[in-house]
């Protein structure tokens, strides 16, 4: 039976515009939802665990949160890939968008750690499924090679706008919190929690916006016609995971899975830990920390002395500690937002470069344009620049974000070209979710719980040193894998 898609009439101009708009908004808010945690995670974990942002327990749970959420996304994303091929691209997109829009709202009202873990995991699941569904949908609506590459390449470029947007929204909310203009949240804070530390909660609440926006547009765009016509004709083969490991697809499945794992390892083992864990160790923060050190120590001693005291005394002591730590916390949040901004602008630049070069440069050669610099950039940025001038370090983060996010765009655009129609969702989901979300994201916990422990210098510096090793290593591996990638049929 032929795997070639049947001939179809071209989409009308209005339909093309609507399809591209929906895809662009979807990719933008995929990233918006995912990259909330690097900017809000430090404050959220510090409050829920009632520990300082640079403490050991916050470091450990930073890595655990990244990996637990990604692992859940990978497991259920793999199931989602199967459902994409079984039930249709558009239907699964609707369900996944609803999931990742409602979950952050629930997470905003977390008063215990397990609640934040649960709702960050369901957010990740929705994003993991939506990404594969949307790329598969676009690849089948735009079947001509040049149109397909332009459609996927440029709509994926908007994903980095999501990272920039969530960073700026967070910065705006932080500024409003400092000015005291944010209204109180309708939540009963348990004893010991700081009701003024609400910037992370308000940032999570903004996650509801994308679902409402996209769901208004989805009724006006078509299902994948290739999938729908084969479904109606009864010629659509049922997806089968076993086929991914058959003779013809085994190498493709393994290489794309490992390549995806390398990209996610660089992102989770280094980039996402930068605002989350490394910012508190920046030299630029040492001044305010030194100024408030005596006040913080005195407040901590007072809180410890109230261990057997009345609830009122404990609450007063906890409030005094929060007030003493506020200047450092607020400045740390500002630097977190700023370093995330540099990272996301770099990612946007990488996606634009990739989209611009897609139709001119063969796939495997194009990928190496971004892998070769990454071998040097990660060790240089995290070993040398991190403890030096802040602006130079921010430039290094910009470059690391550029090469890593361009690699993500490459994999997303490449996967539909090397799997047959009935396995596009399944194959793309396997490579992205098993390779990226299940294996690659383990780099976060590998960094914070294992590798960083072999180094000295305090938690932030230890994590940065481990990030340099992880980033440099996975880029060397990815460069080797690029020589094993199959040549897509339309480039042969």
Residue pairs with C-beta under 8 A, 6 or more apart in sequence:
1 235
1 237
3 420
3 421
3 422
5 140
5 143
5 226
5 421
6 226
6 229
6 230
8 143
8 225
8 226
8 229
11 19
11 141
11 142
11 222
15 221
15 222
18 217
18 220
18 221
19 138
19 141
19 151
19 221
19 222
20 151
20 154
20 155
21 217
22 214
22 217
22 218
22 221
23 134
23 137
23 138
23 151
23 155
24 154
24 155
24 158
25 158
25 210
25 213
25 214
25 217
26 93
26 97
26 130
26 134
26 210
26 214
27 131
27 134
27 155
27 156
27 158
27 159
27 162
28 158
28 159
28 161
28 162
28 165
28 210
29 100
29 162
29 209
29 210
29 213
29 214
30 100
30 127
30 130
30 131
30 159
30 162
31 159
31 160
31 161
31 162
31 163
31 166
32 162
32 163
32 165
32 166
32 207
32 210
33 100
33 104
33 123
33 126
33 127
33 162
33 207
33 210
34 123
34 124
34 127
35 162
35 163
35 166
35 167
35 272
35 340
35 344
36 104
36 166
36 170
36 203
36 204
36 207
37 65
37 66
37 69
37 120
37 272
37 276
38 272
38 273
38 274
38 275
38 276
38 336
38 340
39 166
39 167
39 170
39 203
39 275
39 333
39 336
39 337
39 340
40 170
40 199
40 200
40 203
40 204
41 62
41 65
41 200
41 276
42 53
42 58
42 62
42 275
42 276
42 277
42 279
42 280
42 332
42 333
42 336
43 53
43 197
43 199
43 200
43 329
43 333
44 110
44 116
44 200
45 51
45 58
45 61
45 62
45 65
45 113
45 116
46 52
46 53
46 55
46 58
46 329
47 193
47 194
47 197
47 200
48 110
48 111
48 112
48 113
48 116
48 193
49 55
49 57
49 58
49 61
49 113
50 192
50 193
50 318
51 57
51 58
52 58
52 325
53 280
53 329
53 332
54 280
54 281
54 458
54 459
54 460
55 459
56 459
59 277
59 448
59 452
59 459
59 463
60 448
60 449
61 113
62 273
62 276
62 277
62 444
62 448
63 273
63 444
63 445
63 446
63 447
63 448
63 449
64 444
64 445
64 448
64 449
65 116
65 117
65 120
66 268
66 272
66 273
66 276
66 441
66 444
66 445
67 268
67 441
67 442
67 444
67 445
68 117
68 120
68 121
69 117
69 120
69 121
69 123
69 124
70 124
70 264
70 268
70 436
70 437
70 438
70 441
70 444
71 437
71 438
71 441
72 121
72 122
72 124
72 125
73 121
73 124
73 125
73 127
73 128
73 433
73 437
74 128
74 433
74 434
74 436
74 437
74 438
74 441
75 433
75 438
76 125
76 128
76 129
77 125
77 128
77 129
77 132
77 429
77 432
77 433
77 437
78 429
78 430
78 433
78 434
80 92
80 96
80 125
80 128
80 129
80 132
80 133
80 429
81 129
81 132
81 425
81 426
81 427
81 428
81 429
81 430
81 433
82 239
82 241
82 425
82 426
82 429
83 92
83 129
83 425
84 92
84 129
84 132
84 133
84 136
84 425
84 426
84 429
85 227
85 238
85 239
85 422
85 423
85 424
85 425
85 426
86 238
86 239
88 223
88 224
88 227
88 228
88 231
89 133
89 134
89 136
89 137
89 140
89 223
89 224
89 227
89 425
90 133
90 137
90 218
90 221
90 222
90 223
90 224
91 223
92 129
92 133
93 130
93 133
93 134
93 137
93 218
94 215
94 218
95 129
96 125
96 126
96 127
96 129
96 130
96 133
97 126
97 130
97 210
97 211
97 214
97 215
97 218
98 126
98 211
98 215
99 122
99 123
99 125
99 126
99 129
100 122
100 123
100 124
100 125
100 126
100 127
100 130
100 207
100 210
100 211
101 126
101 207
101 208
101 209
101 210
101 211
101 212
102 208
102 211
103 119
103 120
103 122
103 123
103 126
103 207
104 119
104 123
104 204
104 205
104 206
104 207
104 208
105 204
105 205
105 207
105 208
106 115
106 119
107 115
107 116
107 119
107 120
107 123
107 204
108 185
108 201
108 202
108 204
108 205
109 115
109 185
109 187
109 201
110 116
110 119
111 187
111 188
111 189
111 190
111 193
123 207
124 437
128 432
128 433
128 437
129 429
131 412
131 432
132 425
132 428
132 429
132 432
132 433
133 425
135 152
135 156
135 412
135 413
135 415
135 416
135 428
136 224
136 416
136 424
136 425
136 428
137 224
138 148
138 151
138 152
138 155
139 148
139 152
139 416
139 417
139 424
140 224
140 225
140 226
140 227
140 416
140 421
140 424
141 151
141 222
141 224
141 225
142 148
142 150
142 151
142 152
143 226
145 490
146 359
148 416
149 358
149 359
149 413
150 355
150 358
150 359
152 412
152 413
152 416
153 351
153 354
153 355
153 358
153 409
153 413
154 355
156 351
156 355
156 409
156 412
156 413
157 348
157 351
157 352
157 354
157 355
157 409
159 347
159 351
159 405
159 408
159 409
160 344
160 345
160 347
160 348
160 349
160 350
160 351
160 405
161 348
163 340
163 343
163 344
163 347
163 348
164 341
164 344
164 345
164 348
166 203
166 206
167 337
167 340
167 341
167 344
168 337
168 341
169 203
169 206
170 199
170 203
170 333
170 337
170 340
171 334
171 337
171 338
171 341
173 182
173 199
173 202
173 203
174 199
174 330
174 333
174 334
174 337
176 182
177 196
177 198
177 199
177 202
178 330
182 198
182 199
182 202
184 195
185 195
185 198
185 201
185 202
187 201
189 195
191 311
191 314
191 315
191 318
192 314
192 315
192 318
194 318
194 319
194 322
196 322
196 326
197 322
197 329
199 333
222 228
226 421
227 236
227 421
230 236
230 421
230 422
236 421
236 422
237 422
238 422
239 422
239 423
239 425
239 426
240 423
240 426
241 426
241 430
243 249
243 423
244 250
244 253
244 423
244 426
244 427
244 430
245 253
249 419
249 423
249 427
251 484
251 486
252 418
252 419
252 427
252 486
253 427
253 430
253 431
255 481
255 484
255 485
255 486
256 411
256 414
256 415
256 418
256 427
256 431
256 435
256 485
257 430
257 431
257 434
257 435
257 439
258 435
258 477
258 481
259 411
259 431
259 435
259 478
259 481
259 482
259 485
260 411
260 431
260 432
260 435
260 436
260 440
261 435
261 436
261 439
261 440
261 474
262 407
262 440
262 474
262 475
262 477
262 478
262 481
263 404
263 407
263 408
263 411
263 436
263 440
263 474
263 478
264 435
264 436
264 437
264 439
264 440
264 441
264 443
265 439
265 440
265 441
265 442
265 443
265 470
265 474
266 374
266 378
266 400
266 404
266 407
266 443
266 470
266 471
266 474
266 475
267 404
267 408
267 440
268 440
268 441
268 443
268 444
269 443
269 444
269 446
269 447
269 466
269 467
269 470
269 471
269 474
270 378
270 382
270 400
270 443
270 447
270 467
270 468
270 470
270 471
271 343
271 397
271 400
271 401
271 404
272 444
273 444
273 447
273 448
273 463
273 467
274 339
274 340
274 343
274 397
274 467
275 335
275 336
275 337
275 339
275 340
275 343
276 336
277 448
277 459
277 460
277 463
278 382
278 386
278 460
278 463
278 464
278 467
279 285
279 332
279 335
279 336
279 339
279 460
280 332
280 459
280 460
281 386
281 458
281 459
281 460
281 461
281 464
282 335
282 386
282 390
282 393
282 460
283 387
283 388
283 390
284 335
284 390
285 328
285 331
285 332
285 335
288 327
288 328
288 331
289 328
291 327
292 324
292 325
292 327
292 328
295 324
296 321
296 324
296 325
296 328
298 324
299 317
299 320
299 321
299 323
299 324
299 325
300 321
302 317
302 320
302 321
303 314
303 317
303 318
303 320
303 321
305 317
306 313
306 314
306 316
306 317
307 314
309 317
338 394
339 394
339 397
342 394
342 395
342 397
342 398
342 401
343 397
343 398
343 400
343 401
344 401
345 398
345 401
346 397
346 398
346 399
346 400
346 401
346 402
346 405
347 401
347 402
347 404
347 405
347 406
348 405
349 398
349 402
350 370
350 401
350 402
350 403
350 404
350 405
350 406
350 407
350 409
351 405
351 406
351 409
353 402
353 406
354 366
354 370
354 406
354 409
354 410
354 413
355 409
357 366
357 369
358 366
358 413
361 369
362 487
362 491
363 410
363 414
363 417
363 485
363 487
363 488
363 491
364 482
364 483
364 485
364 487
366 410
367 407
367 410
367 482
367 485
368 479
368 482
370 402
370 403
370 406
370 407
370 410
371 403
371 407
371 475
371 478
371 479
371 482
372 479
373 399
373 403
374 400
374 403
374 404
374 407
374 471
374 475
374 478
375 472
375 475
375 476
375 479
376 472
377 396
377 399
377 400
377 403
377 471
378 400
378 467
378 468
378 470
378 471
378 472
378 475
379 468
379 469
379 471
379 472
380 396
381 393
381 396
381 397
381 399
381 400
381 468
382 464
382 465
382 467
382 468
382 471
383 464
383 465
383 468
385 392
385 393
385 395
385 396
386 393
386 461
386 464
387 461
400 471
403 475
407 478
411 431
411 432
412 428
412 432
414 485
414 488
415 424
415 427
415 428
415 431
415 432
416 424
416 428
417 488
417 489
417 490
418 427
418 486
418 488
419 426
419 427
419 428
443 470
443 474
446 466
446 470
447 463
447 466
447 467
447 470
448 463
448 466
451 466
451 469
451 470
452 459
452 462
452 463
452 465
452 466
453 462
454 466
455 461
455 462
455 465
455 466
456 462
457 465
